[in-house]
Structures are given as C-alpha cells and as structure tokens.
Amino acid sequence: MQYAVRHQNNIAGLILTNTFLTTDARIPPEAAAKITPAVIKESSLHPDKISDETMKAYWAPFPDEDSKKAYLSFARMFPDSHSHPSFGPLKEIQQALPHLKIPTLIIWGTRKSQSGYAERIAKMIPESRLEILNAGHFVPEDSPEDLEKLVLGFLAGTTPAPVQAPAQVQAPATSVQPPVEVPVAVPQNELKASPSPTQNQIKLEG
C-alpha cells in the first residue's frame, strides 16, 4: 500500500479487502493469542468451502513449534506507540488516503461484526466503492464466487496504467570540423632542384 500512495501513476486500480490502513488499528491481546492458521476456518461463515488442501497450504510454513512464533508475533506488527516501527509507514498511508486518485474497490467481509471500519476507509478514499459481503475476515476463502465476480467486474472497467518508457539519453551534438591538411615533411636528401639551362644547352636560332 505504501508503494501505491507513492507511485499512483503506476497503479490502474486498487482492491482492498479486510485490511488495516490507519495507526489506530489494534488486535486485542486475548484475540491475538489465539491467532493460528486454524482461525481461517474457525472464523469462516462457510467453512465447508475451505478444503483440507487449502488448510494444508496455510499450515505448510509452520512445520514446527519454532516456526509458529511467526504468526504468534503477528499482532505486534500493529503500532501501539509513536516509536513503533510500523507507526511511520502507516501514518504515511493514512494521510495519503484522502489524496488517492486511483479507482478503488473495497471488499469487506463483516461476519457478525459491524462494517464501521470499512465505511470509514471508504469515506477517506475519494470516489471509492465499498462492497460488503456476508463472509469472514478471509474473504477469498469464505466467499470465493462473490469475490471473483466483484473483482472481474472492477477490472473490466479499469484502464491499464500507461507504461512509462525509460528516458532516452541523447548523445551531445558535435560539430563537424573541416579536414585539416597536414604538411608532409620531405627529407632534405630527397629534394631535387629543377635543372637550369647551362650555356651549352642554349639553342641559338638563326
């Protein structure tokens, strides 16, 4: 998202789904302690749509207890103070949202919660479109057909961002100089004097 706000000319369209974009986003500690890939299915409204193969793919990066520390620290990514490493980037994004000029589709799965945060983000981004789905936090897994329909419809109405060709470096203009005649030195011993007529070479007429 930071790339999008910094390089808007390179983005033809933006699709956001259940993501936090402000510095006040928090996950309650009691909820954070329960975060594992299993929450994908547990929080789903349609768990039957999430296959065992899908869950295996989510669990694959965490084969042992040590690797599971990665998702257990997920909640610490959200800033709890101005000195938090994530505070600066999130603040940059939050302040840039009202200035976005990118067509934006916001797809939000509310499950049993309210859509207040999604509506807040939609109001911050000019001319954005908000679609609320009856799905859990993991919308692609919980409501794939509805998501696909919305995404394809949105993409059909967007124009690809222009490809910016790299600037061509022109060689500096050079003036054409006329050829310079270089004198050729002839060794002294190769010089031949023109013969001058001697007295006995004069032809007298008459």
C-alpha positions in Angstrom: 0.0 0.0 0.0 2.9 2.3 0.7 4.0 1.8 -2.9 0.5 2.7 -4.2 0.4 6.0 -2.4 3.9 6.9 -3.5 3.6 5.8 -7.2 -0.1 6.5 -8.1 0.8 6.9 -11.8 1.8 3.2 -11.9 -1.4 1.9 -10.5 -4.5 1.4 -12.7 -6.8 0.2 -9.9 -6.7 -0.8 -6.3 -8.6 -3.6 -4.5 -8.7 -3.7 -0.7 -10.1 -6.5 1.4 -10.3 -6.6 5.2 -7.0 -4.8 5.9 -5.9 -2.1 8.3 -4.7 1.2 6.9 -4.7 3.5 10.0 -2.4 3.9 13.0 -5.2 3.2 15.5 -5.8 -0.4 14.3 -5.4 -2.9 17.1 -5.9 -6.6 17.8 -7.0 -7.3 21.4 -4.3 -9.3 23.2 -6.8 -12.1 24.0 -7.6 -12.4 20.3 -4.0 -12.2 19.2 -3.1 -15.1 21.5 -5.4 -17.4 19.6 -4.2 -16.5 16.1 -3.1 -19.6 14.1 -3.9 -20.7 10.6 -6.8 -22.6 12.1 -8.6 -19.3 12.6 -9.2 -19.1 8.9 -11.7 -21.9 9.1 -12.9 -21.2 12.6 -13.9 -17.6 11.7 -15.5 -18.5 8.4 -19.2 -18.4 7.7 -18.9 -21.1 5.2 -16.2 -23.5 6.5 -17.3 -26.2 4.1 -15.9 -24.1 1.2 -12.4 -24.3 2.7 -10.9 -27.6 1.7 -8.3 -29.6 3.6 -5.8 -28.9 0.9 -6.3 -25.1 1.4 -5.6 -25.5 5.1 -2.5 -27.6 4.5 -1.2 -24.8 2.4 -1.7 -22.3 5.2 0.0 -24.6 7.7 2.9 -25.5 5.4 5.2 -22.6 6.5 4.9 -23.7 10.2 6.1 -27.3 10.4 7.4 -27.0 14.0 6.9 -25.1 17.2 9.8 -22.7 16.5 8.3 -21.6 13.1 4.9 -21.0 14.8 6.4 -18.0 16.6 6.0 -16.0 13.3 2.2 -15.9 13.4 2.1 -15.6 17.2 4.0 -12.3 16.8 1.6 -11.0 14.1 -0.3 -8.8 16.5 2.9 -6.9 17.4 3.0 -5.5 13.8 0.3 -3.0 14.8 1.7 0.2 16.3 1.0 0.8 19.9 3.1 4.0 20.2 4.7 6.6 18.0 8.0 4.9 18.4 6.8 1.6 17.0 8.5 0.7 13.6 5.1 0.4 11.9 3.8 3.8 13.0 5.6 5.9 10.4 4.6 3.8 7.3 1.0 3.5 8.5 0.8 7.2 9.2 2.1 8.0 5.7 -0.6 5.7 4.2 -3.4 7.1 6.4 -2.5 10.7 5.5 -2.4 9.8 1.8 -5.8 8.1 1.5 -7.8 11.4 1.0 -5.4 12.2 -1.9 -5.7 9.0 -3.7 -6.7 9.3 -7.4 -6.8 5.6 -8.1 -10.0 3.8 -8.8 -10.5 1.8 -5.6 -12.8 -1.2 -4.8 -13.1 -2.1 -1.1 -14.5 -5.6 -0.5 -15.2 -6.3 3.2 -16.3 -9.4 5.0 -18.1 -8.5 8.1 -19.2 -11.9 9.5 -21.0 -10.9 12.7 -19.1 -7.7 13.2 -20.0 -4.2 12.1 -18.8 -2.6 8.9 -17.8 0.7 10.6 -14.1 0.5 9.9 -14.7 -0.4 6.2 -17.1 2.6 5.9 -14.5 4.8 7.5 -11.8 3.8 5.0 -14.3 4.2 2.1 -15.0 7.8 3.2 -11.3 8.6 3.4 -10.6 7.4 -0.2 -12.3 9.7 -2.8 -14.8 8.0 -5.1 -14.0 4.5 -3.7 -16.7 1.8 -3.9 -17.5 -0.3 -0.9 -18.9 -3.8 -1.2 -20.0 -5.6 2.0 -20.0 -9.5 1.8 -21.5 -12.0 4.2 -18.2 -13.5 4.8 -15.5 -13.8 7.5 -12.2 -12.0 7.6 -10.6 -14.2 5.0 -12.9 -13.3 2.1 -11.2 -15.2 -0.7 -11.6 -18.5 1.1 -15.0 -17.8 2.6 -16.8 -16.3 -0.4 -14.7 -17.0 -3.5 -17.5 -16.8 -6.0 -18.8 -13.4 -4.8 -15.2 -12.1 -4.6 -14.4 -13.3 -8.1 -17.5 -11.6 -9.6 -16.7 -8.3 -8.0 -13.0 -8.3 -8.9 -13.6 -9.2 -12.5 -16.3 -6.6 -12.9 -14.0 -4.0 -11.4 -11.0 -4.9 -13.6 -13.2 -4.8 -16.7 -13.9 -1.1 -16.0 -10.3 0.0 -15.4 -7.8 1.2 -17.9 -4.3 -0.3 -17.6 -1.7 2.2 -16.2 0.5 3.6 -19.0 3.9 2.0 -19.3 6.5 4.7 -18.8 9.3 4.2 -21.1 12.7 5.0 -19.7 14.1 8.3 -20.7 16.4 8.1 -23.7 19.8 9.7 -23.3 20.8 11.7 -26.3 24.4 12.0 -27.3 25.6 15.6 -27.3 25.7 17.2 -30.7 29.1 17.5 -32.2 30.1 20.0 -34.9 31.8 18.6 -38.0 35.2 20.1 -38.5 36.7 20.5 -42.0 39.6 18.3 -42.7 42.9 19.7 -41.8 45.7 19.5 -44.3 48.8 18.3 -42.5 52.1 19.3 -44.1 54.3 16.4 -45.0 58.0 16.8 -44.3 60.2 15.6 -47.1 63.8 14.7 -46.1 66.4 17.1 -47.4 68.2 14.4 -49.4 65.1 13.7 -51.4 64.7 17.3 -52.7 65.6 17.7 -56.4 66.5 21.0 -57.8 64.9 22.0 -61.1 67.5 21.9 -63.8 68.6 25.2 -65.1 69.8 25.6 -68.6 73.5 25.9 -68.9 75.4 27.8 -71.6 76.0 24.8 -73.8 72.3 23.9 -73.6 71.1 27.1 -75.1 69.9 26.6 -78.7 70.6 29.6 -80.9 68.2 30.1 -83.8 69.0 32.0 -86.8 
